[in-house]
């Protein structure tokens, strides 16, 4: 992931476009019409305040529009479609841009779409219990890529397989191809009583990373959230121009029992360019409690968590959540000792106030640490208070 860049001009223009389009009527919503179009979107306004120690570069306090998304979806004769973009930065970034069609045995999708990798990544940013996804999803998930996919669901099972390019609409300089898939099983999936298990796999082959104008391949998580660029730690780095194979995996587990839920994933990646290897191992675990009695909602068709339902009180629903997150990386030349052996850990306490199912305020308290494991030394420690105003439609 590159360094975050914003501009006031980009924010203003993006916000203006979003506000204008949000006030526009739905073009057509008749189920019998051959062509339909429905407008949707999300607004995420984030802030962060840091307490940096003397180790490492300090992070700057900031407030910014994290997401200003707008989408149009519907049907165009025999196929469904979705066009989605993010206007929050200094340039518009494409997200979902695809057509799809349902068949009796599943659904075929062609275009750019989010790949099938991990419960944390597949759960939308509107519905997560924390502002940030865990390190596993935020650094290893393929996210939005161009490809073709087949997915389906039946009796608590879901499956999805995809072949995709490593380039996206907005980052076409990345070269290479990949295959991936995800399967889930929810033996219990009633409201307030969910048991979820899942596995994700992907094989990616990057062509000439770091050479001939192709971006290098690296794993550099943000330890304390979106604004903590200065605290990034490098866990793997491949930029010599040699083709690099990457194998990724993730194991998923989650349960919901009334207002309580808990969730964990373990995953990682193996990197090899013929001269050097790297290994990434990452995992997180969290527990969530709806103080006001609601439950996290689960979608059996996609094997992920979705929008909260049935807010019980006029003043809204309140959720508390606690997560431990860790990622480790090692890299070495063939037959040589590690020249990278580092890790990052974070403990996050989150609070979410849902005024309505599509309107909430979020606040996270984060303590993160970076370690150089070759010398058993802490290289950075950061405390952060992060928050978000969120609205989607």
SEKOLDREN-707847 format. One record per residue: z, x, y of N, C-alpha, C in turn; residue in three letters. Coordinates in pm, whole numbers, padded with zeros to 5 digits, always signed. Layout:
SEKOLDREN-707847
ZXYZXYZXYALA/...
This chain:
SEKOLDREN-707847
+00000+00084-00119+00000+00000+00000+00000+00088+00124UNK/-00079+00053+00221-00085+00132+00342+00023+00094+00440UNK/+00034+00174+00545+00134+00147+00646+00099+00020+00721UNK/+00199-00061+00749+00181-00188+00816+00142-00166+00961UNK/+00034-00231+01005-00010-00220+01143-00034-00359+01199UNK/+00015-00384+01317-00003-00513+01382-00047-00490+01525UNK/-00098-00593+01588-00128-00588+01730-00096-00722+01791UNK/-00051-00721+01917-00018-00847+01985-00142-00935+01995UNK/-00257-00870+02019-00381-00947+02029-00411-01017+01898UNK/-00394-00944+01785-00420-01004+01655-00326-01119+01626UNK/-00198-01102+01661-00101-01208+01637-00133-01331+01719UNK/-00167-01310+01845-00196-01424+01932-00320-01498+01884UNK/-00427-01422+01852-00550-01488+01808-00530-01559+01676UNK/-00457-01493+01584-00430-01556+01455-00347-01680+01472UNK/-00242-01673+01554-00158-01789+01576-00234-01902+01641UNK/-00322-01869+01734-00400-01973+01801-00492-02044+01702UNK/-00559-01965+01618-00647-02025+01517-00568-02116+01425UNK/-00451-02066+01381-00371-02145+01288-00324-02274+01350UNK/-00277-02269+01474-00227-02390+01538-00338-02491+01560UNK/-00456-02443+01598-00568-02534+01619-00607-02602+01489UNK/-00617-02522+01381-00660-02579+01254-00554-02668+01192UNK/-00425-02634+01217-00319-02718+01163-00323-02858+01224UNK/-00374-02867+01345-00380-02997+01411-00506-03075+01374UNK/-00598-03010+01298-00722-03076+01260-00698-03171+01143UNK/-00772-03278+01134-00754-03370+01023-00811-03314+00894UNK/-00765-03367+00782-00823-03335+00653-00967-03387+00651UNK/-01062-03303+00607-01201-03342+00613-01231-03459+00519UNK/-01177-03450+00397-01195-03559+00303-01094-03543+00192UNK/-01036-03653+00150-00936-03646+00043-00959-03753-00063UNK/-01074-03821-00056-01107-03925-00152-01137-03862-00287UNK/-01062-03901-00390-01080-03842-00523-01217-03868-00580UNK/-01285-03972-00534-01416-04007-00586-01530-03943-00509UNK/-01501-03877-00396-01605-03815-00315-01657-03689-00384UNK/-01788-03661-00375-01842-03540-00439-01797-03411-00372UNK/-01765-03417-00241-01719-03300-00167-01590-03337-00095UNK/-01484-03261-00119-01357-03285-00053-01305-03156+00007UNK/-01215-03168+00104-01154-03050+00168-01016-03088+00218UNK/-00918-03009+00179-00780-03029+00222-00729-02899+00285UNK/-00662-02913+00398-00613-02797+00473-00470-02765+00433UNK/-00439-02638+00418-00303-02593+00390-00276-02461+00460UNK/-00151-02416+00453-00119-02288+00514+00029-02259+00509UNK/+00067-02143+00562+00207-02102+00568+00229-02013+00689UNK/+00348-02023+00745+00391-01939+00857+00522-01872+00816UNK/+00524-01739+00816+00644-01662+00787+00669-01568+00905UNK/+00776-01593+00978+00817-01506+01089+00938-01427+01044UNK/+00924-01294+01030+01028-01208+00975+01090-01119+01082UNK/+01215-01079+01056+01279-00977+01140+01361-00885+01051UNK/+01392-00766+01103+01477-00671+01031+01557-00588+01130UNK/+01683-00564+01095+01771-00477+01172+01830-00374+01077UNK/+01813-00244+01108+01850-00137+01015+01971-00059+01065UNK/+02051-00016+00968+02157+00082+00991+02123+00202+00904UNK/+02054+00302+00962+02006+00418+00888+02111+00529+00889UNK/+02122+00602+00778+02210+00718+00779+02131+00841+00825UNK/+02195+00959+00822+02133+01080+00876+02026+01137+00784UNK/+02019+01088+00660+01919+01138+00566+01792+01055+00576UNK/+01679+01123+00577+01552+01052+00582+01518+01006+00723UNK/+01394+00962+00741+01348+00912+00871+01406+00773+00897UNK/+01448+00745+01020+01506+00613+01050+01398+00505+01057UNK/+01434+00385+01012+01346+00269+01026+01373+00200+01159UNK/+01269+00147+01219+01282+00079+01348+01306-00070+01327UNK/+01397-00126+01406+01416-00271+01406+01287-00339+01452UNK/+01260-00455+01396+01131-00518+01427+01138-00667+01402UNK/+01045-00739+01464+01023-00881+01438+00873-00903+01443UNK/+00819-00979+01349+00675-00992+01341+00638-01113+01256UNK/+00516-01163+01278+00461-01263+01188+00418-01192+01060UNK/+00489-01218+00952+00457-01157+00824+00333-01222+00764UNK/+00326-01352+00772+00212-01426+00718+00176-01541+00811UNK/+00048-01553+00841-00011-01669+00908-00133-01709+00824UNK/-00107-01778+00717-00212-01810+00621-00270-01949+00648UNK/-00398-01958+00623-00467-02086+00632-00561-02098+00513UNK/-00564-02214+00449-00656-02230+00337-00722-02367+00341UNK/-00840-02372+00285-00914-02496+00263-00947-02503+00115UNK/-00913-02612+00051-00939-02626-00092-00990-02766-00120UNK/-01059-02780-00232-01110-02911-00268-01213-02902-00379UNK/-01305-02995-00377-01408-03002-00478-01545-02999-00412UNK/-01636-02924-00473-01775-02923-00429-01861-02961-00549UNK/-01887-03089-00561-01961-03146-00673-01892-03111-00805UNK/-01949-03022-00887-01896-03000-01022-01784-02898-01028UNK/-01755-02827-00919-01655-02720-00924-01549-02742-00816UNK/-01431-02685-00841-01326-02678-00741-01339-02545-00667UNK/-01283-02540-00545-01292-02417-00467-01165-02399-00384UNK/-01144-02275-00340-01038-02245-00245-01079-02127-00159UNK/-01059-02140-00029-01084-02034+00068-00956-02013+00147UNK/-00902-01892+00142-00772-01866+00204-00775-01732+00277UNK/-00713-01725+00395-00710-01602+00473-00577-01590+00545UNK/-00541-01466+00577-00419-01435+00651-00459-01381+00788UNK/-00411-01447+00895-00445-01411+01032-00334-01333+01102UNK/-00234-01285+01028-00115-01228+01092-00138-01090+01150UNK/-00230-01011+01099-00247-00873+01144-00351-00860+01253UNK/-00396-00734+01272-00498-00710+01373-00638-00737+01319UNK/-00647-00776+01191-00773-00825+01137-00743-00932+01033UNK/-00837-01023+01014-00822-01128+00917-00840-01072+00776UNK/-00749-01110+00684-00751-01059+00547-00773-01175+00452UNK/-00872-01161+00363-00901-01266+00266-00799-01264+00153UNK/-00756-01381+00109-00668-01395-00008-00747-01463-00120UNK/-00716-01587-00153-00794-01657-00255-00931-01695-00200UNK/-01035-01654-00270-01173-01695-00237-01244-01714-00371UNK/-01243-01837-00423-01294-01855-00558-01347-01996-00580UNK/-01420-02010-00692-01457-02140-00746-01402-02147-00888UNK/-01372-02267-00934-01316-02283-01068-01360-02417-01126UNK/-01348-02426-01259-01386-02550-01327-01299-02568-01450UNK/-01252-02690-01469-01171-02724-01585-01259-02762-01703UNK/-01217-02713-01821-01277-02752-01948-01166-02802-02039UNK/-01202-02857-02151-01100-02911-02241-01007-02802-02293UNK/-01057-02679-02306-00978-02570-02363-00915-02479-02257UNK/-00941-02505-02128-00882-02419-02026-00958-02429-01894UNK/-00931-02331-01807-00989-02331-01674-01058-02197-01648UNK/-01181-02202-01600-01258-02083-01566-01257-02062-01415UNK/-01225-01940-01371-01219-01907-01229-01303-01783-01203UNK/-01385-01788-01097-01469-01676-01057-01453-01653-00908UNK/-01430-01527-00868-01414-01494-00727-01300-01398-00708UNK/-01233-01409-00595-01113-01328-00568-00990-01418-00580UNK/-00893-01372-00658-00773-01451-00682-00661-01357-00725UNK/-00538-01407-00721-00424-01326-00764-00427-01313-00916UNK/-00407-01189-00963-00414-01162-01106-00287-01208-01177UNK/-00294-01214-01310-00184-01263-01392-00093-01145-01428UNK/+00013-01125-01349+00102-01013-01375+00241-01044-01323UNK/+00334-01067-01412+00478-01078-01387+00518-01212-01324UNK/+00633-01260-01363+00689-01384-01310+00717-01372-01161UNK/+00770-01257-01120+00805-01236-00980+00682-01245-00890UNK/+00572-01184-00932+00451-01186-00850+00383-01322-00854UNK/+00386-01389-00969+00319-01518-00980+00393-01629-00907UNK/+00525-01614-00889+00600-01711-00808+00565-01688-00661UNK/+00513-01788-00594+00462-01772-00458+00568-01731-00359UNK/+00525-01667-00250+00618-01621-00147+00690-01737-00079UNK/+00638-01859-00091+00707-01976-00035+00827-02018-00119UNK/+00836-01971-00244+00933-02028-00336+01033-01927-00392UNK/+01020-01800-00362+01112-01699-00412+01250-01711-00352UNK/+01350-01658-00422+01488-01663-00375+01520-01554-00273UNK/+01429-01456-00256+01450-01345-00163+01326-01328-00076UNK/+01344-01263+00041+01228-01235+00126+01127-01147+00054UNK/+01179-01048-00020+01093-00950-00085+01090-00972-00235UNK/+00975-00952-00295+00969-00941-00439+01031-00808-00482UNK/+01064-00798-00611+01118-00674-00661+01016-00561-00658UNK/+01064-00438-00680+00976-00322-00675+00862-00332-00777UNK/+00888-00388-00894+00787-00398-00997+00665-00476-00947UNK/+00688-00593-00892+00578-00677-00844+00515-00621-00718UNK/+00596-00568-00626+00543-00526-00496+00464-00396-00503UNK/+00479-00317-00611+00407-00190-00620+00304-00186-00733UNK/+00327-00255-00844+00237-00245-00959+00149-00367-00980UNK/+00184-00482-00925+00103-00602-00946-00035-00584-00884UNK/-00143-00622-00955-00279-00607-00901-00307-00698-00781UNK/-00228-00803-00762-00242-00902-00654-00385-00957-00650UNK/-00448-00957-00529-00577-01026-00513-00692-00931-00543UNK/-00768-00965-00648-00882-00882-00690-00999-00973-00727UNK/-01119-00916-00724-01239-00992-00759-01261-00987-00910UNK/-01283-01103-00969-01301-01102-01113-01334-01239-01168UNK/-01319-01250-01299-01342-01374-01371-01223-01394-01464UNK/-01172-01518-01471-01050-01544-01547-01062-01672-01628UNK/-00989-01673-01739-00975-01791-01822-00826-01816-01842UNK/-00780-01938-01812-00639-01968-01827-00621-02110-01879UNK/-00504-02133-01939-00475-02264-01991-00327-02281-02019UNK/-00288-02401-02061-00149-02430-02091-00142-02544-02191UNK/-00032-02546-02270-00012-02654-02367+00130-02645-02422UNK/+00203-02755-02415+00333-02768-02480+00430-02655-02446UNK/+00438-02619-02318+00531-02515-02275+00475-02375-02279UNK/+00353-02358-02334+00287-02227-02337+00186-02217-02223UNK/+00169-02098-02167+00059-02070-02075-00006-01939-02114UNK/-00133-01924-02082-00202-01798-02107-00307-01779-01999UNK/-00334-01653-01968-00438-01620-01872-00492-01482-01901UNK/-00623-01467-01903-00689-01339-01926-00795-01319-01819UNK/-00812-01196-01774-00903-01170-01664-00965-01032-01675UNK/-01092-01024-01631-01157-00897-01607-01181-00886-01457UNK/-01144-00774-01396-01150-00768-01250-01187-00630-01200UNK/-01241-00628-01080-01265-00503-01009-01137-00463-00937UNK/-01121-00333-00915-01003-00285-00841-01021-00301-00691UNK/-01143-00327-00647-01168-00355-00506-01134-00500-00474UNK/-01112-00526-00347-01096-00663-00298-01197-00685-00185UNK/-01202-00805-00134-01296-00836-00026-01273-00745+00093UNK/-01146-00712+00122-01113-00636+00242-01090-00488+00214UNK/-01088-00447+00088-01067-00307+00054-01167-00267-00055UNK/-01294-00262-00015-01403-00239-00109-01418-00091-00146UNK/-01347-00001-00078-01361+00142-00107-01294+00183-00238UNK/-01200+00102-00287-01139+00132-00417-01242+00106-00526UNK/-01259+00204-00615-01360+00193-00720-01294+00186-00856UNK/-01350+00102-00943-01299+00093-01079-01293-00050-01128UNK/-01260-00064-01255-01254-00195-01319-01130-00205-01406UNK/-01097-00327-01446-00974-00347-01521-00981-00476-01602UNK/-00890-00486-01698-00868-00610-01771-00717-00635-01773UNK/-00678-00761-01779-00536-00792-01782-00511-00932-01834UNK/-00386-00962-01856-00351-01095-01904-00201-01117-01902UNK/-00166-01245-01915-00025-01284-01914-00009-01405-02004UNK/+00099-01406-02081+00133-01521-02163+00278-01558-02143UNK/+00309-01687-02142+00447-01733-02123+00479-01843-02222UNK/+00609-01860-02246+00658-01966-02333+00787-02019-02274UNK/+00793-02150-02256+00913-02216-02206+00959-02318-02309UNK/+01042-02277-02408+01089-02371-02509+01172-02485-02452UNK/+01232-02462-02334+01298-02570-02260+01241-02570-02119UNK/+01198-02686-02073+01138-02692-01939+01163-02827-01873UNK/+01283-02880-01891+01321-03003-01821+01378-02968-01684UNK/+01387-03069-01596+01449-03047-01465+01593-03003-01484UNK/+01626-02887-01429+01762-02837-01437+01797-02769-01568UNK/+01701-02757-01659+01726-02691-01788+01598-02622-01832UNK/+01586-02493-01797+01464-02417-01823+01498-02287-01893UNK/+01420-02252-01994+01423-02120-02055+01280-02068-02055UNK/+01258-01953-01990+01124-01896-01973+01120-01755-02031UNK/+01015-01727-02108+00988-01593-02160+00842-01561-02133UNK/+00812-01433-02104+00674-01399-02075+00646-01252-02091UNK/+00517-01219-02100+00472-01081-02108+00341-01067-02031UNK/+00326-00955-01960+00204-00924-01886+00155-00786-01927UNK/+00021-00770-01937-00041-00643-01972-00164-00623-01885UNK/-00192-00497-01850-00314-00466-01776-00356-00322-01805UNK/-00486-00302-01814-00542-00166-01821-00640-00150-01707UNK/-00618-00050-01622-00701-00026-01505-00758+00116-01511UNK/-00885+00132-01470-00946+00264-01463-00999+00286-01320UNK/-00933+00377-01250-00970+00410-01113-01072+00524-01114UNK/-01178+00506-01037-01282+00608-01029-01261+00696-00907UNK/-01245+00825-00927-01238+00928-00822-01136+00897-00713UNK/-01014+00860-00746-00917+00835-00638-00892+00960-00554UNK/-00903+00945-00423-00879+01056-00331-01002+01138-00299UNK/-01120+01105-00354-01241+01183-00329-01354+01092-00283UNK/-01447+01150-00206-01568+01078-00162-01536+00948-00090UNK/-01434+00951-00007-01396+00834+00072-01317+00730-00002UNK/-01285+00754-00130-01206+00659-00209-01058+00682-00184UNK/-00981+00578-00156-00837+00597-00132-00767+00657-00253UNK/-00663+00738-00227-00581+00790-00335-00500+00680-00401UNK/-00447+00712-00517-00369+00616-00596-00224+00663-00594UNK/-00133+00580-00543+00007+00620-00534+00098+00501-00557UNK/+00222+00531-00593+00328+00431-00606+00436+00469-00506UNK/+00450+00389-00398+00542+00422-00289+00612+00294-00243UNK/+00717+00251-00311+00784+00127-00273+00855+00138-00138UNK/+00865+00024-00071+00949+00013+00048+01090-00020+00002UNK/+01187+00069+00022+01321+00048-00036+01395-00073+00019UNK/+01383-00098+00149+01465-00200+00213+01380-00306+00282UNK/+01270-00343+00219+01191-00453+00270+01068-00412+00348UNK/+01000-00513+00397+00868-00501+00459+00863-00403+00575UNK/+00969-00394+00654+00969-00309+00772+01019-00167+00745UNK/+01052-00133+00621+01115-00003+00592+01013+00102+00550UNK/+00903+00112+00623+00801+00213+00593+00857+00355+00597UNK/+00946+00384+00691+00996+00520+00709+01078+00567+00589UNK/+01130+00474+00511+01216+00509+00396+01138+00517+00265UNK/+01008+00506+00269+00931+00506+00145+00951+00635+00066UNK/+00954+00621-00065+00966+00735-00156+00844+00735-00249UNK/+00787+00853-00272+00671+00865-00359+00717+00885-00503UNK/+00677+00793-00591+00713+00799-00732+00597+00845-00820UNK/+00475+00836-00769+00356+00887-00838+00245+00901-00735UNK/+00158+01002-00755+00051+01026-00658-00067+01092-00728UNK/-00183+01023-00727-00304+01074-00788-00416+01070-00684UNK/-00455+01187-00632-00556+01191-00526-00651+01311-00541UNK/-00664+01363-00665-00747+01483-00687-00892+01449-00714UNK/-00927+01321-00723-01064+01282-00748-01100+01264-00893UNK/-01006+01290-00984-01033+01267-01126-01011+01121-01161UNK/-01098+01066-01244-01080+00928-01290-00943+00914-01355UNK/-00876+00803-01326-00737+00785-01369-00723+00653-01443UNK/-00665+00661-01563-00633+00541-01641-00489+00500-01617UNK/-00468+00370-01602-00334+00316-01578-00312+00200-01674UNK/-00203+00207-01749-00161+00097-01836-00032+00038-01783UNK/-00031-00094-01758+00083-00162-01699+00136-00269-01794UNK/+00266-00295-01785+00327-00397-01870+00449-00456-01800UNK/+00484-00576-01841+00602-00641-01787+00655-00744-01886UNK/+00786-00748-01906+00853-00847-01989+00937-00937-01898UNK/+00932-01069-01921+00994-01167-01831+01098-01252-01904UNK/+01204-01284-01832+01306-01374-01885+01368-01449-01767UNK/+01386-01580-01782+01453-01659-01678+01513-01783-01741UNK/+01625-01828-01685+01687-01953-01725+01737-02028-01603UNK/+01735-02160-01616+01793-02250-01516+01890-02342-01587UNK/+02010-02350-01534+02111-02444-01584+02172-02516-01463UNK/+02118-02633-01432+02165-02708-01316+02144-02626-01189UNK/+02248-02609-01107+02232-02534-00983+02226-02383-01002UNK/+02255-02335-01123+02255-02192-01152+02124-02149-01216UNK/+02078-02030-01182+01964-01971-01253+01981-01820-01253UNK/+01920-01757-01352+01921-01611-01357+01786-01567-01411UNK/+01744-01449-01367+01608-01403-01396+01607-01251-01402UNK/+01527-01194-01493+01517-01049-01506+01378-01013-01557UNK/+01331-00896-01517+01206-00840-01569+01222-00690-01587UNK/+01153-00639-01687+01143-00496-01713+00997-00462-01731UNK/+00950-00358-01662+00809-00323-01672+00783-00184-01623UNK/+00657-00147-01622+00623-00013-01576+00476+00016-01593UNK/+00443+00145-01580+00305+00189-01590+00296+00333-01636UNK/+00187+00364-01705+00154+00500-01749+00024+00540-01681UNK/+00025+00655-01610-00089+00704-01534-00136+00835-01598UNK/-00270+00854-01612-00322+00975-01674-00462+01002-01618UNK/-00482+01122-01560-00614+01158-01508-00678+01273-01583UNK/-00625+01305-01701-00680+01412-01781-00618+01547-01756UNK/-00544+01561-01645-00477+01687-01614-00328+01667-01589UNK/-00289+01546-01559-00149+01517-01529-00116+01374-01569UNK/+00010+01350-01588+00058+01217-01626+00173+01176-01537UNK/+00189+01044-01523+00305+00989-01453+00353+00866-01529UNK/+00481+00844-01521+00541+00726-01583+00628+00655-01481UNK/+00608+00524-01470+00690+00440-01382+00766+00341-01469UNK/+00895+00328-01443+00978+00230-01512+01056+00153-01406UNK/+01054+00021-01416+01119-00060-01313+01179-00186-01374UNK/+01286-00233-01314+01348-00356-01359+01438-00415-01252UNK/+01460-00544-01263+01552-00613-01172+01621-00724-01249UNK/+01732-00769-01193+01801-00886-01245+01867-00956-01128UNK/+01861-01090-01127+01929-01162-01020+01987-01293-01071UNK/+02083-01342-00997+02144-01471-01023+02137-01554-00895UNK/+02111-01683-00910+02097-01774-00796+02185-01896-00818UNK/+02243-01946-00708+02330-02064-00715+02301-02155-00597UNK/+02261-02278-00625+02246-02379-00520+02383-02443-00497UNK/+02445-02405-00387+02578-02454-00354+02579-02605-00342UNK/+02467-02662-00298+02456-02806-00274+02409-02884-00396UNK/+02391-02817-00510+02366-02887-00635+02223-02899-00681UNK/+02125-02852-00604+01986-02862-00647+01955-02759-00757UNK/+01834-02765-00811+01791-02671-00915+01656-02610-00877UNK/+01632-02489-00922+01499-02429-00907+01400-02508-00992UNK/+01282-02532-00937+01180-02613-01004+01081-02523-01076UNK/+01037-02566-01194+00951-02485-01280+00821-02560-01309UNK/+00709-02487-01305+00577-02545-01331+00531-02500-01469UNK/+00523-02593-01564+00486-02559-01701+00338-02524-01715UNK/+00255-02565-01620+00112-02537-01630+00077-02394-01592UNK/+00164-02329-01509+00137-02192-01465+00245-02094-01507UNK/+00356-02141-01564+00461-02052-01608+00528-01978-01493UNK/+00567-02051-01389+00630-01989-01272+00716-02092-01200UNK/+00798-02043-01108+00882-02132-01029+00808-02179-00906UNK/+00844-02298-00860+00769-02360-00752+00866-02427-00653UNK/+00814-02519-00575+00889-02576-00464+01013-02653-00511UNK/+01123-02636-00439+01245-02712-00464+01217-02860-00447UNK/+01280-02942-00532+01262-03087-00526+01398-03156-00512UNK/+01397-03271-00446+01515-03356-00442+01633-03298-00368UNK/+01614-03263-00240+01727-03217-00158+01828-03330-00145UNK/+01955-03302-00175+02056-03406-00191+02128-03444-00062UNK/+02124-03357+00038+02205-03381+00158+02118-03384+00283UNK/+02161-03460+00381+02085-03472+00505+02073-03338+00576UNK/+02172-03253+00562+02169-03123+00629+02093-03017+00550UNK/+02037-03056+00437+01954-02964+00362+02024-02904+00241UNK/+01955-02812+00175+02007-02743+00056+02038-02599+00093UNK/+02140-02542+00026+02177-02403+00052+02186-02327-00079UNK/+02120-02211-00082+02113-02127-00202+02169-01988-00172UNK/+02250-01936-00263+02296-01798-00259+02236-01724-00377UNK/+02197-01596-00357+02137-01518-00465+02176-01372-00450UNK/+02192-01305-00564+02228-01163-00567+02136-01092-00666UNK/+02076-00979-00622+01980-00907-00707+02007-00757-00705UNK/+01995-00696-00825+01989-00551-00837+01848-00513-00879UNK/+01790-00412-00812+01651-00374-00834+01642-00222-00840UNK/+01564-00169-00936+01551-00024-00949+01411+00011-00998UNK/+01361+00125-00949+01233+00179-00995+01245+00331-01003UNK/+01193+00388-01113+01195+00533-01134+01053+00583-01159UNK/+01025+00706-01114+00895+00766-01136+00907+00913-01172UNK/+00821+00956-01266+00813+01096-01307+00666+01134-01316UNK/+00632+01255-01270+00495+01302-01277+00494+01451-01307UNK/+00398+01495-01392+00389+01636-01429+00246+01669-01471UNK/+00208+01796-01453+00086+01848-01511+00107+01868-01660UNK/+00000+01860-01737+00012+01879-01881+00088+02008-01912UNK/+00191+01998-01994+00264+02115-02038+00356+02175-01935UNK/+00375+02109-01821+00459+02162-01713+00576+02066-01686UNK/+00682+02118-01622+00793+02029-01587+00754+01932-01476UNK/+00835+01829-01458+00808+01729-01354+00808+01791-01215UNK/+00706+01758-01136+00711+01792-00994+00750+01671-00910UNK/+00752+01553-00972+00813+01434-00912+00909+01375-01013UNK/+01031+01353-00974+01129+01280-01054+01222+01214-00954UNK/+01194+01090-00922+01264+01022-00814+01291+00877-00851UNK/+01378+00815-00776+01410+00674-00800+01453+00608-00671UNK/+01450+00475-00673+01497+00393-00562+01572+00274-00620UNK/+01685+00242-00560+01765+00127-00602+01799+00042-00480UNK/+01817-00086-00503+01857-00175-00394+01944-00287-00448UNK/+02044-00323-00371+02128-00440-00397+02107-00536-00281UNK/+02069-00660-00314+02034-00758-00210+02116-00885-00228UNK/+02180-00927-00121+02249-01056-00115+02169-01147-00025UNK/+02125-01261-00080+02040-01351-00003+02100-01488+00015UNK/+02067-01550+00128+02105-01687+00156+01986-01764+00209UNK/+01961-01885+00154+01846-01966+00193+01893-02107+00231UNK/+01853-02150+00349+01886-02285+00396+01757-02364+00403UNK/+01743-02463+00313+01624-02548+00307+01652-02675+00387UNK/+01593-02684+00507+01606-02807+00583+01522-02918+00520UNK/+01405-02879+00470+01316-02965+00394+01255-02879+00284UNK/+01191-02938+00184+01132-02855+00079+01032-02752+00130UNK/+00966-02779+00243+00866-02685+00297+00913-02615+00424UNK/+01042-02621+00455+01095-02560+00577+01229-02496+00545UNK/+01241-02365+00565+01368-02299+00536+01389-02176+00624UNK/+01515-02137+00635+01556-02012+00697+01615-01923+00588UNK/+01580-01794+00591+01624-01699+00490+01696-01581+00557UNK/+01798-01530+00490+01869-01413+00539+01906-01326+00420UNK/+01867-01198+00424+01898-01103+00317+01973-00983+00372UNK/+02075-00941+00300+02148-00817+00330+02112-00718+00221UNK/+02059-00601+00259+02006-00504+00163+02075-00369+00180UNK/+02116-00310+00068+02156-00170+00066+02065-00097-00032UNK/+01993+00005+00016+01900+00078-00069+01932+00227-00068UNK/+01895+00294-00179+01914+00438-00191+01792+00500-00259UNK/+01745+00613-00204+01642+00694-00267+01709+00818-00325UNK/+01663+00858-00444+01721+00977-00507+01612+01070-00558UNK/+01633+01201-00537+01553+01305-00601+01627+01343-00727UNK/+01577+01302-00841+01648+01321-00966+01636+01463-01020UNK/+01549+01543-00963+01541+01683-01005+01664+01762-00961UNK/+01720+01723-00848+01836+01795-00796+01958+01704-00783UNK/+01948+01581-00836+02058+01484-00834+02113+01465-00693UNK/+02020+01438-00599+02060+01424-00460+02008+01293-00402UNK/+02089+01227-00320+02046+01109-00245+01972+01155-00121UNK/+01847+01113-00107+01764+01158+00005+01757+01057+00118UNK/+01798+00933+00092+01798+00832+00198+01889+00717+00154UNK/+01962+00665+00249+02044+00546+00226+02030+00455+00348UNK/+01993+00330+00325+01964+00239+00435+02032+00104+00411UNK/+02093+00052+00517+02141-00086+00517+02049-00167+00608UNK/+02016-00287+00566+01926-00370+00645+01972-00515+00643UNK/+01955-00581+00756+01969-00726+00766+01831-00781+00796UNK/+01776-00860+00704+01640-00913+00721+01645-01065+00716UNK/+01551-01128+00784+01550-01274+00787+01411-01330+00807UNK/+01399-01461+00785+01269-01526+00796+01285-01672+00835UNK/+01195-01717+00925+01168-01859+00946+01041-01889+00869UNK/+01043-01993+00785+00930-02022+00697+00894-02170+00701UNK/+00764-02194+00714+00712-02332+00711+00578-02328+00639UNK/+00556-02420+00548+00426-02429+00482+00382-02575+00476UNK/+00253-02594+00461+00198-02730+00461+00077-02737+00370UNK/
